[in-house]
């Protein structure tokens, strides 16, 4: 059980560090939005690349930050019954849910998104809009990275649930 706890702690540390780094993208996103608003409304000027950069940052915040949110139990959950369960009951629900739903779903998305991004890389895909951002494969690979991090956090939470279920 100590090995599971150590592995879980290592995965938690990884996602905690990455989550805190990604949180700085929200500051960058606010700055970009402010710049865009000033340029658009004061100077009647905007650029396609700035709009695309906004949604790229927004995507990165949610994709890469999903594992951090899961780690801190800030994800969406139907809490009607779960909040009334005992610690072992919650661990059992988490164990089953992660095993049956989250891990398989992450694996499917990782495989599909990797193929999707690899094809974009092969084509050296960029924005279809004139003046848009090049290298669209970067944002597409962030889907894969985000779900890999979510999978790692799911494994960590799975291990924590297993430790609780195996305790006396």
C-alpha positions in Angstrom: 0.0 0.0 0.0 2.9 2.3 0.7 4.1 1.9 -3.0 0.6 2.9 -4.2 0.6 6.0 -1.9 4.1 7.0 -3.1 3.1 6.6 -6.8 -0.1 8.5 -6.2 1.8 11.3 -4.4 4.2 11.5 -7.4 1.4 11.8 -9.9 -0.3 14.4 -7.6 2.9 16.5 -7.5 3.2 16.4 -11.3 -0.4 17.6 -11.9 -0.2 20.1 -9.1 3.0 21.7 -10.7 1.5 21.6 -14.2 -1.8 23.0 -12.9 -0.2 25.9 -11.2 1.9 26.7 -14.3 -1.1 26.5 -16.5 -3.1 28.8 -14.2 -0.8 31.6 -15.4 -2.3 31.3 -18.8 -5.5 32.9 -17.3 -3.4 36.0 -16.6 -2.0 35.9 -20.1 -5.5 35.4 -21.5 -6.9 38.4 -19.6 -4.0 40.5 -21.0 -4.7 39.3 -24.5 -8.4 40.0 -24.1 -7.8 43.5 -22.8 -5.4 44.2 -25.7 -8.0 42.9 -28.2 -10.8 45.0 -26.7 -8.6 48.2 -26.7 -7.6 47.6 -30.3 -11.1 46.8 -31.4 -13.1 49.5 -29.7 -10.6 52.4 -29.5 -8.7 51.9 -32.8 -11.3 49.8 -34.8 -8.6 47.3 -35.5 -8.3 43.6 -34.7 -6.4 40.7 -36.1 -7.4 37.1 -36.7 -4.3 35.8 -35.0 -5.2 37.5 -31.7 -8.7 35.9 -31.7 -7.2 32.5 -32.4 -4.6 33.0 -29.7 -7.5 33.8 -27.3 -9.2 30.5 -28.0 -5.9 28.6 -28.0 -5.1 29.8 -24.5 -8.7 29.2 -23.4 -8.4 25.6 -24.7 -5.1 25.1 -23.0 -6.4 26.3 -19.7 -9.3 23.7 -19.8 -7.4 20.8 -21.4 -4.2 20.9 -19.4 -6.0 22.2 -16.3 -8.6 19.3 -16.2 -6.2 17.0 -14.3 -5.6 19.7 -11.7 -9.3 20.3 -11.3 -9.9 16.6 -10.9 -7.1 16.4 -8.3 -8.7 19.1 -6.2 -12.2 17.5 -6.7 -13.5 20.6 -8.6 -14.9 18.6 -11.5 -18.5 18.1 -12.3 -20.2 15.3 -10.3 -23.8 14.5 -9.6 -23.6 14.8 -5.8 -27.1 13.8 -4.8 -26.2 10.6 -3.1 -22.4 10.7 -3.1 -22.1 13.4 -0.4 -24.0 11.2 2.1 -21.7 8.1 1.6 -19.1 7.0 4.1 -15.4 7.4 3.2 -15.3 3.8 2.0 -18.5 4.2 0.1 -17.1 7.2 -1.7 -13.9 5.3 -2.4 -15.9 2.5 -3.9 -17.8 4.8 -6.2 -14.6 6.5 -7.2 -12.9 3.2 -7.8 -15.7 1.9 -10.0 -16.3 5.1 -11.9 -12.6 5.6 -12.6 -12.2 1.9 -13.7 -15.3 1.7 -15.9 -15.6 5.2 -17.2 -12.7 7.6 -16.8 -9.7 5.4 -17.7 -11.2 3.8 -20.8 -12.5 7.2 -22.0 -9.1 8.8 -21.5 -7.5 6.0 -23.5 -9.9 6.4 -26.4 -9.5 10.2 -26.5 -5.7 9.9 -26.3 -5.5 7.5 -29.2 -8.0 9.4 -31.3 -6.5 12.8 -30.6 -3.0 11.6 -31.2 -4.0 10.4 -34.6 -5.8 13.7 -35.3 -2.8 15.8 -34.2 -0.3 13.6 -36.0 -2.2 14.1 -39.3 -2.3 17.9 -38.7 1.5 17.7 -38.1 2.0 15.7 -41.3 0.1 18.3 -43.2 1.8 21.2 -41.3 -1.7 22.5 -40.8 -2.2 26.1 -40.0 -5.2 28.3 -39.7 -7.6 28.4 -42.6 -8.1 32.1 -42.0 -5.8 34.6 -43.6 -3.6 36.1 -40.9 -4.4 33.2 -38.6 -1.9 31.3 -36.5 0.3 28.6 -38.1 1.1 25.2 -36.6 -2.4 24.1 -35.7 -1.0 20.7 -34.7 0.3 22.3 -31.4 -3.2 23.0 -30.1 -4.4 19.6 -31.4 -1.6 17.8 -29.5 -2.7 19.7 -26.4 -5.8 17.5 -26.4 -3.6 14.4 -26.2 -1.4 16.0 -23.5 -4.4 17.1 -21.5 -6.0 13.6 -21.5 -2.6 12.0 -20.7 -2.4 14.2 -17.6 -6.1 13.4 -16.8 -5.3 9.7 -17.2 -2.4 10.0 -14.8 -4.5 11.8 -12.2 -7.2 9.2 -12.7 -4.7 6.5 -11.9 -3.6 8.5 -8.8 -7.2 8.8 -7.6 -7.8 5.1 -8.4 -4.8 4.2 -6.2 -6.1 6.4 -3.4 -9.5 4.7 -3.6 -7.8 1.3 -3.5 -5.8 2.2 -0.4 -9.0 3.3 1.4 -10.9 0.2 0.3 -8.0 -2.0 1.5 -7.7 -0.3 4.9 -9.3 -1.7 8.0 
